[in-house]
């Protein structure tokens, strides 16, 4: 049975102690990021970290990472470029 993203969010929010959920709450060992300035910055930071994580798991294979993320093969690189990552 697949859990919906809203139930996953609710599960994580139960552990957030009344503060915004940080990447390190979900991905242990994730480096702390500067406080985002707004929702767009938060989304961009989340996407950057997610793409980096999946690319690492895929051994740098963009095609495999794109399949896991459910996006086109070119999007992982575009997302990282848009975020200013290498």
C-alpha positions as a Markdown table, in Angstrom:
| # | Residue | x | y | z |
|---|---|---|---|---|
| 1 | Unk | 0.0 | 0.0 | 0.0 |
| 2 | Unk | 1.4 | 3.3 | -1.0 |
| 3 | Unk | 1.3 | 6.2 | 1.4 |
| 4 | Unk | 0.2 | 9.6 | 0.2 |
| 5 | Unk | 2.6 | 12.5 | 0.5 |
| 6 | Unk | 0.2 | 14.3 | 2.8 |
| 7 | Unk | 0.3 | 11.4 | 5.3 |
| 8 | Unk | 4.1 | 11.3 | 5.0 |
| 9 | Unk | 4.2 | 15.0 | 5.7 |
| 10 | Unk | 1.9 | 14.6 | 8.7 |
| 11 | Unk | 4.2 | 11.8 | 10.0 |
| 12 | Unk | 7.2 | 14.1 | 9.8 |
| 13 | Unk | 5.4 | 17.1 | 11.2 |
| 14 | Unk | 4.7 | 15.1 | 14.3 |
| 15 | Unk | 8.4 | 15.0 | 15.0 |
| 16 | Unk | 9.2 | 18.6 | 14.1 |
| 17 | Unk | 8.7 | 20.1 | 17.6 |
| 18 | Unk | 6.8 | 23.1 | 16.3 |
| 19 | Unk | 9.5 | 24.3 | 13.9 |
| 20 | Unk | 9.9 | 23.9 | 10.2 |
| 21 | Unk | 11.1 | 20.5 | 9.1 |
| 22 | Unk | 14.8 | 20.7 | 7.9 |
| 23 | Unk | 16.5 | 18.4 | 5.4 |
| 24 | Unk | 18.5 | 17.0 | 8.3 |
| 25 | Unk | 15.2 | 15.9 | 9.9 |
| 26 | Unk | 14.5 | 13.7 | 6.9 |
| 27 | Unk | 18.0 | 12.9 | 5.7 |
| 28 | Unk | 20.3 | 12.3 | 8.6 |
| 29 | Unk | 23.7 | 13.9 | 8.1 |
| 30 | Unk | 22.4 | 16.4 | 5.6 |
| 31 | Unk | 24.3 | 19.7 | 5.9 |
| 32 | Unk | 22.4 | 22.6 | 7.4 |
| 33 | Unk | 21.4 | 25.1 | 4.7 |
| 34 | Unk | 20.9 | 28.8 | 5.2 |
| 35 | Unk | 17.4 | 29.8 | 6.0 |
| 36 | Unk | 15.4 | 30.0 | 2.8 |
| 37 | Unk | 13.8 | 33.4 | 2.0 |
| 38 | Unk | 10.4 | 32.0 | 0.9 |
| 39 | Unk | 8.5 | 29.1 | -0.5 |
| 40 | Unk | 10.3 | 29.3 | -3.9 |
| 41 | Unk | 13.7 | 29.1 | -2.2 |
| 42 | Unk | 12.5 | 26.3 | 0.0 |
| 43 | Unk | 11.3 | 24.3 | -3.0 |
| 44 | Unk | 14.4 | 25.0 | -5.0 |
| 45 | Unk | 16.6 | 23.9 | -2.1 |
| 46 | Unk | 14.6 | 20.7 | -1.6 |
| 47 | Unk | 14.7 | 19.9 | -5.3 |
| 48 | Unk | 18.5 | 20.5 | -5.4 |
| 49 | Unk | 19.1 | 18.2 | -2.4 |
| 50 | Unk | 16.8 | 15.6 | -3.8 |
| 51 | Unk | 18.4 | 15.6 | -7.2 |
| 52 | Unk | 21.9 | 15.5 | -5.7 |
| 53 | Unk | 20.9 | 12.6 | -3.5 |
| 54 | Unk | 19.3 | 10.5 | -6.3 |
| 55 | Unk | 22.2 | 11.3 | -8.7 |
| 56 | Unk | 24.6 | 10.1 | -6.0 |
| 57 | Unk | 22.6 | 6.9 | -5.5 |
| 58 | Unk | 22.5 | 6.3 | -9.2 |
| 59 | Unk | 26.3 | 6.7 | -9.4 |
| 60 | Unk | 26.0 | 9.9 | -11.5 |
| 61 | Unk | 23.8 | 8.2 | -14.1 |
| 62 | Unk | 21.4 | 11.0 | -15.1 |
| 63 | Unk | 19.1 | 8.7 | -17.0 |
| 64 | Unk | 18.6 | 6.4 | -14.0 |
| 65 | Unk | 18.2 | 9.4 | -11.6 |
| 66 | Unk | 15.5 | 10.8 | -13.9 |
| 67 | Unk | 13.6 | 7.5 | -13.9 |
| 68 | Unk | 13.7 | 7.4 | -10.1 |
| 69 | Unk | 12.5 | 11.1 | -9.9 |
| 70 | Unk | 9.9 | 10.6 | -12.6 |
| 71 | Unk | 11.3 | 13.5 | -14.8 |
| 72 | Unk | 13.0 | 13.8 | -18.1 |
| 73 | Unk | 16.7 | 12.8 | -18.5 |
| 74 | Unk | 17.7 | 16.4 | -18.9 |
| 75 | Unk | 15.9 | 17.8 | -15.9 |
| 76 | Unk | 18.3 | 16.7 | -13.1 |
| 77 | Unk | 21.1 | 18.7 | -14.7 |
| 78 | Unk | 18.8 | 21.6 | -15.4 |
| 79 | Unk | 17.6 | 21.6 | -11.8 |
| 80 | Unk | 21.1 | 21.7 | -10.5 |
| 81 | Unk | 22.1 | 24.4 | -12.9 |
| 82 | Unk | 19.1 | 26.5 | -11.9 |
| 83 | Unk | 20.1 | 26.2 | -8.3 |
| 84 | Unk | 23.7 | 27.2 | -9.0 |
| 85 | Unk | 25.1 | 23.8 | -8.2 |
| 86 | Unk | 27.7 | 22.1 | -10.3 |
